[in-house]
């Protein structure tokens, strides 16, 4: 979800500011992506000179919010909310693509509008049915489309869009379809709408779809108000099986007194064949500051979903684990707003990844695409890498490499009831020094003992009720621009995430 943060404005040029238009889609759409080594000197946390829309085809991983990614066998395609740092933006859902999940190129927009007459120029970039829902109910759309979701059914690419307004809960989710991932797309219909009325319902934004083994399509959506809802779809059309169905609730937040503990939105549901479970990833709290990722799982695509402590996610509780939250390693201002995840599979390697926005602590109005690899605990819970994916060579980590000086982050959480006005602090999870000694002991941020059975580092720490395992991998130290170091990620038996990064001298 996006709300106006003072950096999104509209312009009524031919298709957007400066008349930038979508590249002509064709079967031979050229790519600037090469097969050579990655030039990491091109990656920066801020990008003021590239931010204007006149540089749109150089945006790469910049100006990204609420990504949804699909692997079509040739490229990873990424569809996002329309955002830009400190400059004008046109609506339409931005499209990017990548070969390696690190380097990205801008392709265009889902929603066009080139052929609209001049007197309708303000409508360009908006899907007509969604736009009509907003205007016919007394509102005007925000300057951008929010939080898309992409999937492929047969030969058809389906992009679900979100359109909203300043009128509370006046929103809609609709469906755009195309035979190609870069379009042209056509609007098929509205999936669900919401109104500023007394109906008990969530806000109709933030869609996702999961397909059960029985072929049933379940549509999940929602932000704030009454939590996360689900609707059954007609698989052949991608629209509701029952017209007008708003669905039933499947997840909500806890309360402190009569105040909700924060926002809940951005569901993402995926299936893991190894564990035969369906996983629901959720975004908690305010998108610019405390935004974090929670997860639960179910035996069924329609739920119910339970967290790691066995609690129904539809109860008034804040679920665990929290697998990603604002964090700060040494040598960096930190990353905040790290949620609204897209969870997807590399069709070749069968590895799972999570993409999300990241906002640098030095200026949280910048928005960058982050992609992290997902690892899985032996009992089937997802754990994300503490560092962004960098297409590293995968090599096993030997016992003798583990001992040394590390930074460790333990994912703690402070409840701050409310939304943006209340949750002004990102609540960074800050790294602390940890020494893993060759004699099998641990000191510093944690005290205890360790053993190693590749790829698992087993900690037995004071203050924890039981030993727990951490997955050790090689990765890039993005904060200090070190090409390779060791990382670990894991969960305690109580659902608390531990991260680690070995310091390279």
KATAUR-V462272 format. One record per residue. RES is the residue in one letter. PHI is phi in degrees with one decimal (999 if undefined). OMEGA is omega in whole degrees, 0 to 359 (999 if undefined). D_CENTER is the distance of its C-alpha to the mean C-alpha in whole Angstrom. Layout:
# KATAUR-V462272
RES;PHI;OMEGA;D_CENTER
RES;PHI;OMEGA;D_CENTER
This chain:
# KATAUR-V462272
X;999;174;10
X;-125.5;166;13
X;-122.0;183;16
X;-66.5;180;19
X;-120.5;177;19
X;84.3;181;22
X;-122.6;183;20
X;-115.2;176;20
X;-133.1;180;23
X;-105.0;176;25
X;-146.0;185;27
X;-112.8;170;30
X;-69.6;181;31
X;-54.9;176;31
X;-136.4;184;27
X;156.0;181;26
X;-55.4;178;27
X;67.1;178;30
X;73.4;178;30
X;-61.2;179;27
X;-121.1;178;27
X;-65.7;175;25
X;-59.9;181;26
X;-64.7;180;28
X;-67.8;176;27
X;-157.6;179;29
X;-67.0;183;29
X;-114.4;179;30
X;-52.9;184;27
X;-69.7;178;27
X;-124.7;175;25
X;-92.2;182;25
X;-79.5;180;23
X;-100.0;179;26
X;-104.3;183;26
X;-81.9;180;28
X;-65.0;180;26
X;-77.4;178;23
X;-92.0;184;25
X;-72.3;177;23
X;-68.8;180;25
X;-87.4;183;23
X;-103.6;181;20
X;-131.5;181;20
X;-80.2;178;18
X;-125.1;190;20
X;-155.9;186;21
X;-55.4;183;23
X;-71.3;180;25
X;-94.1;190;23
X;-64.4;184;21
X;-59.2;184;24
X;-67.6;174;23
X;-63.7;177;26
X;-102.9;191;24
X;-54.8;183;21
X;-80.8;171;22
X;-111.2;185;22
X;-66.5;179;18
X;50.2;182;17
X;-91.3;179;13
X;-90.6;180;15
X;56.6;182;14
X;-122.8;176;10
X;-148.1;176;8
X;56.0;183;6
X;-71.9;168;6
X;-133.9;190;7
X;-122.1;176;9
X;-135.6;175;13
X;-98.7;181;16
X;-100.4;179;19
X;97.6;177;21
X;-103.8;180;22
X;-139.7;162;19
X;-90.8;179;15
X;-101.0;184;14
X;-123.2;180;11
X;-118.5;189;11
X;-139.6;166;10
X;-59.7;179;11
X;-83.9;180;15
X;-140.7;172;15
X;-158.8;181;17
X;-80.5;170;19
X;60.0;185;22
X;-151.3;181;23
X;-69.8;178;23
X;-143.7;176;21
X;-102.6;177;21
X;-75.3;175;20
X;141.5;183;19
X;69.6;180;15
X;-68.4;178;15
X;-121.5;174;15
X;-131.6;175;15
X;-150.1;185;16
X;-150.9;173;17
X;-98.2;189;19
X;-128.6;181;18
X;68.0;178;14
X;-117.1;180;15
X;-97.2;185;17
X;-126.6;173;16
X;-126.2;179;19
X;-79.6;183;18
X;-108.0;183;20
X;161.2;182;20
X;-130.2;177;19
X;-71.0;184;19
X;-98.8;181;21
X;-92.5;181;25
X;127.3;183;28
X;-58.4;188;30
X;-93.0;177;33
X;-72.8;179;33
X;-66.4;184;36
X;-58.1;182;36
X;-73.5;176;37
X;-114.9;186;33
X;-59.0;181;31
X;-69.7;180;29
X;-88.0;185;28
X;-67.6;183;27
X;92.5;178;23
X;-107.4;173;23
X;-67.7;187;23
X;-57.5;183;27
X;-68.4;177;26
X;-65.1;179;23
X;-61.9;180;25
X;-64.3;178;28
X;-60.5;181;27
X;-65.7;186;26
X;-71.1;181;29
X;-71.3;178;31
X;-113.5;169;30
X;87.3;181;31
X;-121.1;170;28
X;-125.0;184;27
X;-69.7;169;23
X;-60.2;186;21
X;-75.8;183;21
X;-145.8;169;18
X;-88.1;186;16
X;-111.0;158;13
X;40.1;177;9
X;-79.6;170;11
X;-137.8;181;11
X;-115.0;172;13
X;-150.6;177;15
X;-120.5;178;19
X;-122.8;187;22
X;63.6;178;25
X;-98.3;186;25
X;-103.7;172;23
X;-89.6;179;20
X;-116.7;175;18
X;-116.9;175;16
X;-88.0;182;15
X;-106.7;173;15
X;-120.7;175;15
X;-127.9;185;18
X;-141.8;186;19
X;-150.7;178;22
X;-76.1;175;24
X;-73.7;184;25
X;-52.5;174;24
X;63.9;175;22
X;-86.3;188;23
X;-148.3;177;21
X;-155.4;171;20
X;-119.2;179;18
X;-126.5;186;20
X;-124.4;172;20
X;-109.9;183;21
X;-132.6;179;22
X;-159.0;174;23
X;-86.2;181;25
X;-129.4;183;23
X;-67.8;180;19
X;-106.4;175;20
X;92.3;9;23
X;-73.4;180;25
X;-102.1;174;23
X;-122.2;179;25
X;-80.5;181;24
X;-95.0;181;25
X;168.3;176;25
X;-91.5;179;23
X;-94.0;181;22
X;-153.7;178;22
X;-129.3;174;23
X;-139.3;185;23
X;-132.9;174;26
X;-83.3;181;27
X;-144.0;185;30
X;-88.8;180;31
X;-62.3;176;29
X;-81.0;185;27
X;-164.6;173;23
X;-87.9;177;20
X;-78.8;185;18
X;-82.0;172;18
X;-142.8;174;14
X;64.2;181;11
X;-86.2;167;12
X;-158.3;182;12
X;-135.1;172;15
X;-127.5;180;16
X;-108.5;179;19
X;-74.0;178;22
X;-63.3;177;24
X;-86.9;178;27
X;85.7;179;25
X;-75.8;179;24
X;-98.1;178;21
X;-111.6;182;19
X;-104.3;178;17
X;-114.1;180;15
X;-160.1;170;14
X;134.0;175;15
X;-156.1;176;14
X;57.3;181;17
X;41.0;188;20
X;-106.0;171;21
X;91.0;185;18
X;-107.1;182;16
X;-117.3;175;18
X;-133.2;180;19
X;-137.5;173;21
X;-84.4;181;23
X;-103.7;166;23
X;-83.3;185;26
X;-59.3;184;25
X;-74.2;181;27
X;-110.6;186;26
X;79.6;178;22
X;-104.6;185;24
X;-58.0;175;25
X;-63.0;178;27
X;-118.2;182;29
X;-56.7;178;29
X;86.2;181;28
X;-69.1;176;26
X;-96.7;176;24
X;90.9;179;23
X;-127.8;184;23
X;-77.0;179;21
X;-125.9;181;19
X;-156.3;177;18
X;-152.9;181;19
X;-101.0;173;19
X;-84.4;179;22
X;-123.8;168;25
X;-113.0;190;27
X;65.0;178;30
X;-103.4;182;29
X;-105.5;177;26
X;-68.1;184;23
X;-71.8;180;21
X;147.0;183;18
X;-71.5;169;15
X;-136.1;185;13
X;-166.8;170;11
X;57.9;179;8
X;-66.4;172;9
X;-141.5;183;8
X;-117.4;177;12
X;-136.3;179;13
X;-111.1;174;17
X;-112.2;185;18
X;-64.1;182;21
X;-58.5;183;23
X;-102.9;180;22
X;52.8;181;23
X;-133.1;172;20
X;-103.8;185;17
X;-115.9;176;14
X;-108.6;176;12
X;-97.3;183;9
X;-130.0;174;9
X;-101.8;176;8
X;-111.4;166;12
X;77.7;191;14
X;-80.0;191;14
X;-65.5;182;11
X;-92.7;187;13
X;-124.9;190;15
X;-85.4;183;14
X;-41.9;182;10
X;-146.0;186;10
X;-112.4;173;9
X;-114.4;181;11
X;-147.5;172;13
X;-137.4;182;16
X;-146.4;183;18
X;-149.0;173;20
X;-81.6;187;23
X;-133.4;182;22
X;-66.1;179;20
X;-93.3;181;21
X;83.8;5;21
X;-72.1;179;22
X;-104.6;181;19
X;-125.9;178;20
X;-84.7;186;19
X;-67.0;179;21
X;-94.5;176;24
X;82.9;183;24
X;-92.5;177;24
X;-66.3;183;23
X;-70.1;175;19
X;-90.1;174;21
X;-84.1;180;24
X;-82.0;178;24
X;-136.5;170;22
X;-98.7;193;19
X;-82.7;175;18
X;-125.5;12;18
X;-87.1;166;16
X;-97.6;189;14
X;-95.4;178;12
X;-153.2;180;10
X;-154.2;177;12
X;-51.7;187;13
X;-143.5;181;16
X;-144.6;170;19
X;-90.1;180;21
X;-58.7;176;24
X;83.8;184;25
X;-151.5;180;22
X;-77.2;178;21
X;96.3;177;18
X;-121.1;180;14
X;-124.4;181;13
X;64.6;191;10
X;-89.1;179;8
X;-151.2;195;5
X;54.8;188;4
X;-80.0;163;2
X;-106.1;180;4
X;-113.4;187;7
X;-148.9;184;10
X;-117.2;168;14
X;-74.3;187;16
X;-64.8;180;19
X;-84.1;183;22
X;-85.8;185;21
X;66.3;175;19
X;-80.2;177;17
X;-96.5;178;13
X;-135.5;174;10
X;-123.9;173;7
X;-111.4;181;5
X;-163.5;173;3
X;-80.5;171;6
X;-138.0;180;9
X;-118.7;181;13
X;-67.4;181;16
X;-60.4;182;18
X;-69.7;177;21
X;-162.3;189;20
X;-79.5;173;17
X;-87.6;171;17
X;-75.2;182;16
X;-135.0;184;12
X;-122.9;175;11
X;-82.2;172;9
X;-112.5;173;8
X;-126.5;180;9
X;-127.2;174;10
X;-78.6;175;13
X;-100.5;172;13
X;-107.9;184;16
X;-127.0;176;18
X;-68.5;182;21
X;-65.1;177;24
X;-101.2;167;24
X;84.9;174;20
X;-116.8;182;18
X;-75.0;177;14
X;-136.6;183;14
X;-99.1;178;12
X;-63.6;177;14
X;-72.1;179;15
X;-125.4;177;15
X;-65.0;178;13
X;-65.8;182;14
X;-135.0;178;17
X;56.6;181;19
X;-72.7;172;22
X;-69.5;181;25
X;-86.6;177;24
X;-133.1;181;27
X;-65.6;179;28
X;-101.4;182;29
X;-85.0;182;33
X;-55.6;184;34
X;-69.0;180;36
X;-86.4;190;32
X;-75.1;183;31
X;-61.9;179;33
X;149.7;180;33
X;-93.1;183;31
X;-127.9;162;28
X;-104.0;180;25
X;-126.4;173;24
X;-120.5;173;21
X;-109.5;186;21
X;-74.3;176;18
X;-92.2;181;20
X;-151.5;176;19
X;-111.6;179;22
X;-73.3;173;22
X;-128.7;183;22
X;-58.0;177;22
X;117.2;186;21
X;-128.2;187;19
X;-62.0;181;19
X;-68.2;181;23
X;-94.9;186;23
X;-92.6;184;20
X;-85.8;179;21
X;-97.7;177;20
X;-73.0;181;17
X;54.4;181;19
X;-56.4;168;18
X;-88.7;191;19
X;-98.9;181;21
X;-70.8;175;23
X;-129.9;183;26
X;-70.1;178;29
X;-134.4;176;30
X;-110.1;174;32
X;-103.4;188;33
X;-90.1;181;36
X;-67.6;179;38
X;-85.0;177;40
X;90.9;178;37
X;-110.1;179;37
X;-129.0;178;34
X;-142.9;181;34
X;100.5;181;33
X;-59.1;175;30
X;-132.4;180;30
X;-126.6;180;34
X;164.7;181;35
X;-128.9;179;35
X;-144.0;169;33
X;-136.4;183;34
X;-140.5;174;32
X;-130.2;189;32
X;-43.5;5;30
X;-97.2;189;27
X;-102.9;170;27
X;-94.4;183;28
X;-104.7;178;29
X;-101.6;169;30
X;-123.7;192;32
X;-112.6;173;32
X;-62.6;180;34
X;92.0;176;32
X;-101.9;187;30
X;-74.0;183;32
X;-158.8;173;31
X;-59.4;178;30
X;-145.9;186;27
X;-107.3;178;26
X;-124.4;178;23
X;-81.8;180;22
X;-101.6;181;23
X;-144.1;170;22
X;-93.0;180;23
X;-163.9;180;20
X;-87.2;170;21
X;-88.4;184;21
X;-66.4;184;19
X;-63.7;185;21
X;-110.9;177;24
X;55.0;176;24
X;-100.5;187;25
X;-62.8;181;25
X;-148.8;172;25
X;-149.2;177;25
X;-104.3;179;24
X;-130.7;168;21
X;-137.6;177;21
X;-148.2;181;19
X;-171.9;182;20
X;-130.6;173;20
X;-76.8;178;24
X;-66.9;177;25
X;-93.6;177;24
X;84.2;177;20
X;-96.8;182;20
X;-83.7;173;18
X;-115.8;174;20
X;-122.0;174;19
X;-148.3;176;22
X;-140.3;180;23
X;-76.8;180;26
X;-82.2;179;28
X;-103.6;183;30
X;-88.5;999;33
